Amino acid sequence: MGVANEIEIIHSLVLELLRKDERYRDSDDILFAKIIAIHYGGSEKIKNITLFDYLVDTLDSNKNIPSYDSVARARRKVQEHHEETRGKKWYIRHKYEQEVKQVLIDFSR
């Protein structure tokens, strides 16, 4: 499976989850946990996966387990383009966006 295809699969799943349940909109942790549960076949099956098994699986490129960072990036991109998927924190973060940019610019001088 190519990288572009993997990215599209993650984006599609993130979009579906964000539209379906508001809990995933403001928490990458909860969103990532759900995606990992789906990957392993559901909430009941993931209970039987050890941390060791999960870590080994993340190193196996054939398992196609998305990284936390990939899921977080996908959420940000989906929320950028699909207003209905934005949570309360999205609006708070973007309210201060210009102020934070200016602070970072000033800090780098």
Secondary structure as the mmCIF struct_conf table of DSSP 4:
data_model
#
loop_
_struct_conf.conf_type_id
_struct_conf.id
_struct_conf.beg_label_comp_id
_struct_conf.beg_label_asym_id
_struct_conf.beg_label_seq_id
_struct_conf.end_label_comp_id
_struct_conf.end_label_asym_id
_struct_conf.end_label_seq_id
HELX_RH_AL_P HELX_RH_AL_P1 VAL A 3 LYS A 20
HELX_RH_3T_P HELX_RH_3T_P1 GLU A 22 TYR A 24
TURN_TY1_P TURN_TY1_P1 ARG A 25 ARG A 25
BEND BEND1 ASP A 26 ASP A 26
HELX_RH_AL_P HELX_RH_AL_P2 ASP A 28 HIS A 39
TURN_TY1_P TURN_TY1_P2 TYR A 40 GLY A 41
BEND BEND2 GLY A 42 GLY A 42
HELX_RH_AL_P HELX_RH_AL_P3 SER A 43 ILE A 46
TURN_TY1_P TURN_TY1_P3 LYS A 47 ASN A 48
HELX_RH_AL_P HELX_RH_AL_P4 LEU A 51 LEU A 59
HELX_RH_3T_P HELX_RH_3T_P2 SER A 61 LYS A 63
HELX_LH_PP_P HELX_LH_PP_P1 ILE A 65 SER A 67
HELX_RH_AL_P HELX_RH_AL_P5 TYR A 68 HIS A 81
HELX_RH_3T_P HELX_RH_3T_P3 GLU A 83 THR A 85
HELX_RH_AL_P HELX_RH_AL_P6 LYS A 88 LYS A 95
TURN_TY1_P TURN_TY1_P4 TYR A 96 TYR A 96
HELX_RH_AL_P HELX_RH_AL_P7 GLU A 97 SER A 108
#
